[in-house]
Amino acid sequence: MAGGNKVSLSTFIVDITERAAIEGLLKNVIDQLGFVHGITNNACIIQPFIKVNELGYEAIERVMNVIFYGILYMTKTFFCRTCLPFWKHTL
């Protein structure tokens, strides 16, 4: 169905809690591939399953940095900078 085009997948590893690393990743992807068709966030984190009042702030911040900020950084960096011109009518 794709004609002469090959099917390929490129993977990159980055610390999604580091906003500057995510921005650098976008540059690396564009430099190597020229475009971004999609992203998959496969980040996860193991946390202690204890009551919130027993959970230290350091553990809470670590979880939030991966689960919330990591997804936010990836989405804002990649979607807003690469897909916005094509999808602006959906926002």
Summary of the structure (lengths in Angstrom):
residues: 91
radius of gyration: 16.8
end to end distance: 30.6
largest distance: 58.3
contacts: 173
relative contact order: 0.16
helix: 57%
strand: 0%
